[in-house]
Amino acid sequence: MDSIRIEQLSAARKSLRLAVVTETYPPEVNGVALSLSRFVEGLHERNHEIQLIRPRQAHAELPALGGGFDEMLTAGMPIPRYPDLKMGLPARRALIRQWTLRRPDLVHIVTEGPLGWSALRAALKLKIPVCSDFRTNFHAYSLHYGIGWLKKPIIAYLRKFHNRTLMTMVPTEQMRWELAACGFNNLRVVARGVDAQLFNPGRRSEALRQQWGVTPDTPVVIHVGRLAAEKNLTALSAAFIAIRLRQPTARLVLVGDGPELKMLRSRLPDAIFAGTRRGEELATHFASGDLFLFPSLTETFGNVTLEAMASGLPVVAYNYAAAAQHLRHGTNGLLASYGQTEDFIAMGTEMAARHRQEPDKFRAMGRDARVTAERHDWKCVVQDFESLLCSLV
């Protein structure tokens, strides 16, 4: 009689029906939208059923991603100073109807506006497990718009919101410590990743540099991000002016748009304003620079830091958020003391001096930045996110 062979098969991975609530998503260009799309698409590829709930935007709607991906578009209103974005209006009744007919296993809320609050209330009423992301420092932004007195009420609202969920996911240990000190509970760290194939030193373009009017030896300083007050652009301007005093040929390329564009054009008349860039164009702009200046003090993470590193650029940033997590001072970048503008300026001028005086060591810093970024592939990050979601249902 033939023996019977029994194979031990691994258990099938749990497939979730996940409702994701957000007020921003591509083709909008910002760190929340772009990183969230990576998580959503990654989960979809891993056979989870996704429902994306977001405000209806003025631009053309997103193309369908195929089976298992659905959208529920809600009413919204423009956000002051962010004309391309909308704040979702309350939609509790619509969500209750939707989720009663087709109940998700889990609701994940990315933004804490009226739409997010409606989703939280609807999920709790229907006894659906709900978790959240902390992705935007609204309380820190208030200081840059003359409403610093609102910081405590904003923190109180955010704490109340997130503490009603089973888990709040944050991008760094530093953010977890900060929020825990403010009374936030059930915090878990989920890092951000980078597309190291898209953002790659091989995309460096001498043709693009010629358009900028620079030679192969010209130090090109790159900044990528929204041109808005909360990005601490006064420190960026001051650092580049200091670099220019020591190296008159240095050029600054600003990729992005926003309400501070007019101010920057006035303060930095010789800068190159490249506007908003996406995909391969953005990657080419990154790789065609020489060093990346990132002066923001309000990021929860700062995705562009990893994108610059993947592009082979040494980075100058404050010892905060993604920079604190991924930069090693003197090895793949330079870190300034948090909030110390003079130190940021000093680090910027030192990095530019290294470009001129120690080109071999400067290029080695860029190579090390690339190696560091390659360790943070999106596939691994999505798997960590998936594990946390599955632990809640």
C-alpha positions, 0 to 999 in steps of 0.5 A, spaced: 500 500 500 502 506 498 504 511 503 500 517 504 504 523 504 501 529 508 504 536 507 503 541 512 500 547 508 501 554 512 495 558 514 492 562 509 493 570 510 487 573 513 484 578 508 480 584 510 475 588 508 478 595 510 474 602 510 480 607 509 477 614 511 481 620 508 481 627 506 487 627 501 489 622 496 493 622 489 493 626 484 493 631 490 501 632 492 503 632 499 506 627 504 500 624 507 496 623 500 502 620 497 504 615 503 497 613 504 496 611 497 502 606 498 499 603 504 492 602 500 495 600 494 500 595 497 494 592 501 490 591 495 496 587 492 496 583 498 488 581 497 485 586 502 478 589 500 479 596 500 473 602 500 476 609 500 472 614 503 474 621 501 471 628 499 470 629 492 475 633 489 475 638 483 480 634 479 478 628 475 477 622 479 482 617 480 482 611 475 479 604 478 484 600 481 480 593 479 476 588 483 476 589 491 477 597 490 471 601 491 470 609 493 465 613 496 466 620 495 463 625 500 461 633 500 467 637 502 469 644 502 476 648 500 481 648 506 483 656 507 490 657 504 490 650 501 486 651 495 487 644 492 485 640 498 478 639 501 475 638 508 470 633 508 463 635 511 460 630 516 457 624 513 455 620 519 448 617 516 451 616 509 456 612 512 452 608 517 447 606 511 453 604 507 456 600 512 450 597 514 449 594 507 456 592 507 460 592 513 467 592 513 472 588 518 475 595 520 475 602 519 482 606 519 481 613 519 487 617 516 485 625 518 481 628 524 476 633 520 469 632 520 469 627 515 474 623 520 469 624 526 463 622 522 467 615 521 469 615 528 462 616 530 459 611 525 464 605 526 463 606 534 455 606 533 455 599 529 461 596 533 466 596 528 473 596 530 476 602 528 484 605 528 487 611 526 493 615 523 497 621 526 499 624 520 499 632 520 502 636 526 495 641 526 497 643 533 504 645 530 501 649 524 497 653 528 504 657 531 505 659 523 498 662 522 498 667 528 493 662 532 498 659 537 493 660 542 489 654 539 494 649 540 492 647 547 484 646 544 487 642 538 491 637 542 485 636 546 481 635 540 486 630 537 487 626 544 479 625 544 479 623 537 485 618 537 483 615 544 477 613 542 480 608 537 483 602 538 490 604 536 493 610 533 499 609 528 505 614 528 511 614 523 517 615 528 518 613 535 519 621 537 512 622 535 510 616 539 514 619 545 511 626 544 504 624 543 504 619 549 507 625 553 500 629 551 496 623 554 495 619 547 494 612 548 495 605 544 500 608 540 504 604 535 510 606 530 509 604 523 514 607 519 514 610 512 518 607 506 521 609 499 521 607 492 528 606 491 527 604 484 524 611 482 528 615 486 535 613 484 542 616 483 542 614 476 536 619 474 541 624 474 540 629 468 546 633 465 541 636 460 536 638 466 542 641 469 544 645 463 537 648 463 538 650 470 544 654 467 549 650 471 556 646 470 557 639 472 561 642 478 556 647 480 553 646 487 546 645 486 541 645 493 535 642 492 528 643 496 522 639 495 516 641 498 510 645 499 512 652 499 508 654 506 509 658 512 509 651 516 515 649 512 520 654 516 522 657 509 525 663 512 531 658 515 532 655 508 532 662 505 537 664 510 542 658 509 542 658 502 544 666 502 549 664 507 552 658 502 551 663 496 556 668 500 561 663 500 560 660 493 557 665 489 556 660 483 551 655 488 544 655 485 538 653 489 532 649 486 525 649 489 520 644 487 513 645 489 508 650 490 504 654 495 502 661 498 509 663 500 512 663 493 511 670 492 515 671 498 521 666 496 521 669 489 522 676 492 527 674 497 531 669 492 531 672 485 536 667 482 533 661 485 530 656 480 522 655 481 521 648 478 513 648 480 510 641 482 513 635 479 511 628 480 513 621 478 519 620 474 520 628 473 520 629 481 525 623 481 530 626 476 529 633 479 532 630 486 537 626 483 540 632 479 541 636 485 547 635 489 545 636 496 538 637 500 536 642 505 530 640 509 528 646 514 521 643 516 520 643 524 512 641 523 513 634 520 510 627 523 515 624 518 518 628 512 517 623 506 522 627 502 528 626 506 528 618 504 527 620 497 533 625 497 537 620 500 535 614 495 537 619 490 544 619 492 543 626 496 546 628 503 541 631 507 541 637 512 535 637 516 534 638 524 535 633 528 527 631 528 522 626 525 525 622 519 532 625 519 533 624 526 531 616 524 535 615 518 541 620 518 547 619 521 551 626 522 557 626 518 556 620 514 550 621 510 548 628 512 548 633 517 543 634 523 542 641 526 539 642 533 532 642 533 529 649 532 536 652 532 536 656 525 543 658 526 545 651 527 541 649 521 545 655 517 552 652 519 550 645 517 548 648 510 554 652 509 559 646 512 555 641 507 556 646 501 564 647 503 565 639 503 562 639 496 567 644 494 573 642 498 572 634 499 569 632 493 570 624 494 568 624 501 562 628 499 560 623 494 561 618 499 556 621 504 551 621 498 552 613 497 551 612 504 545 616 504 543 611 498 544 605 502 540 607 508 534 609 504 534 602 500 533 598 507 526 602 507 522 598 501 515 600 501 513 592 501 516 591 508 513 597 511 506 595 508 507 588 511 508 591 518 502 595 517 498 589 515 500 585 521 497 591 526 491 591 522 490 584 522 491 584 530 485 588 531 480 584 528 
